[in-house]
Amino acid sequence: MTKMTGVWAYAAPFAAVVLPMVTLTTAALADDDKTYPGAMCRSINNVEPPVLSPDNAAMTNISDLPQTWICPVVREWMKNEPSYARITVQENGTEPVNCTFEARTYLGEGSTTGGKGTFREKKDLTQPPDPLTQAVVYEWGAGEWDALLSPAHPHGYYFFRCEVPGKRDPTGAQRGLSGVITYKVSEND
């Protein structure tokens, strides 16, 4: 066994103390991400309730009529803006699921939105002859700007508001089911 001399004799204990501090500091500066299953969404219409998919916890609209859904988000950092928001929806290939990312005051007033999300990607979920359904991803923020167009309200709350098409088109023809698969919000902390 050789004896450590000079600077190296002090490097090992220094690294044992400094490395955990650097790691903890870096983790504290990272975004605070929260991801939710579509099962968290709720219909605000008094119509047939959406159905939970047992395979992936997605929520789908089995009604013939379109529905408006609210998908809540837990806000952890009251003084910081959401830096990123993403929602993955199931679309019928004909009519999109339209979602906005929204914030309101703790009194439920003063709507601030992120507008309509930016399309990111699409994947077919079914094979012919089944009705077409696709997973479509929309996002807000993505690092260049915050997820909301103006600052969030201090002590307010966030949610997605989605217009989810029904399972029949205006002529009465059957189409694929639409709904929400998952959604995510990142806050700067």
Residue pairs with C-beta under 8 A, 6 or more apart in sequence:
4 12
28 189
29 189
30 189
31 83
31 84
31 186
31 187
31 188
31 189
32 76
32 77
32 186
32 187
32 188
32 189
33 184
33 185
33 186
34 73
34 74
34 76
34 184
34 185
34 186
35 182
35 183
35 184
36 71
36 73
36 182
36 183
36 184
37 56
37 57
37 58
37 181
37 182
38 53
38 57
38 58
38 59
38 71
38 179
38 180
38 181
38 182
38 183
39 52
39 57
39 58
39 59
40 71
40 72
40 183
41 50
41 59
41 69
41 70
41 71
41 160
41 162
41 180
42 69
42 70
42 71
42 72
43 49
43 50
43 61
43 67
43 68
43 69
44 67
44 68
44 69
44 70
45 65
45 67
45 68
47 63
47 65
47 67
48 62
48 63
50 59
50 60
50 61
50 62
50 63
50 67
50 69
50 164
50 179
51 59
51 60
51 62
52 58
52 59
53 59
53 60
53 179
56 181
57 182
58 90
58 179
58 180
58 181
58 182
59 69
59 179
59 180
60 90
60 177
60 178
60 179
61 67
61 164
61 165
61 166
61 167
61 177
61 178
61 179
62 167
62 177
63 166
63 167
64 166
64 167
64 168
65 166
66 163
66 164
66 165
66 166
67 163
67 164
67 166
68 161
68 162
68 163
68 164
69 160
69 161
69 162
69 164
69 180
70 159
70 160
70 161
71 87
71 99
71 159
71 160
71 161
71 162
71 180
71 183
72 157
72 158
72 159
73 157
73 158
73 159
73 160
73 183
73 185
75 156
75 157
75 158
75 187
76 187
76 189
77 187
77 188
77 189
78 154
78 155
79 154
80 187
80 188
80 189
81 146
81 147
81 148
81 151
81 152
81 187
81 188
82 101
82 103
82 141
82 146
82 147
82 148
82 152
82 158
82 185
82 186
82 187
82 188
83 141
83 143
83 146
83 147
83 186
83 187
83 188
84 139
84 140
84 141
84 142
84 143
84 147
84 184
84 185
84 186
85 101
85 114
85 117
85 139
85 140
85 141
85 147
85 158
85 160
85 183
85 184
85 185
85 186
86 117
86 120
86 137
86 138
86 139
86 140
86 183
86 184
86 185
87 99
87 101
87 117
87 137
87 138
87 139
87 160
87 162
87 180
87 182
87 183
87 184
88 135
88 136
88 137
88 180
88 181
88 182
88 183
89 96
89 97
89 99
89 135
89 136
89 137
89 138
89 162
89 164
89 178
89 179
89 180
89 181
90 97
90 125
90 133
90 134
90 135
90 136
90 176
90 177
90 178
90 179
90 180
90 181
91 97
91 133
91 134
91 136
91 165
91 176
91 178
92 131
92 132
92 133
92 134
92 165
92 167
92 175
92 176
92 177
92 178
93 131
93 132
93 133
93 134
93 175
93 176
94 132
94 165
94 169
94 175
95 165
95 169
95 175
95 178
96 136
96 165
97 136
97 162
97 163
97 164
97 165
97 178
97 179
97 180
98 116
98 162
98 163
99 116
99 117
99 138
99 160
99 161
99 162
99 163
99 180
100 113
100 114
100 115
100 116
100 117
100 160
100 161
101 113
101 114
101 117
101 140
101 147
101 148
101 158
101 160
101 185
102 111
102 112
102 113
102 114
102 158
102 159
102 160
102 161
103 111
103 112
103 113
103 148
103 152
103 153
103 156
103 157
103 158
104 110
104 111
104 112
104 153
104 156
104 157
105 153
105 155
105 156
106 153
106 155
106 156
106 157
110 153
110 156
112 148
112 149
112 150
112 151
112 152
112 153
113 148
113 149
114 140
114 141
114 147
114 148
114 149
115 140
115 149
116 138
117 138
117 139
117 140
118 138
118 139
118 140
118 142
119 136
119 137
119 138
120 137
120 138
120 139
121 136
121 137
122 134
122 135
122 136
122 137
123 134
123 135
124 132
124 133
124 134
125 133
125 134
125 135
126 132
126 133
126 176
130 176
131 174
131 175
131 176
131 177
132 175
132 176
133 176
133 177
133 178
135 181
140 147
140 148
141 147
141 186
147 185
147 186
152 158
158 185
160 180
160 183
162 180
164 178
164 179
164 180
165 175
165 178
166 178
167 174
167 175
167 176
167 177
167 178
168 174
168 175
169 175
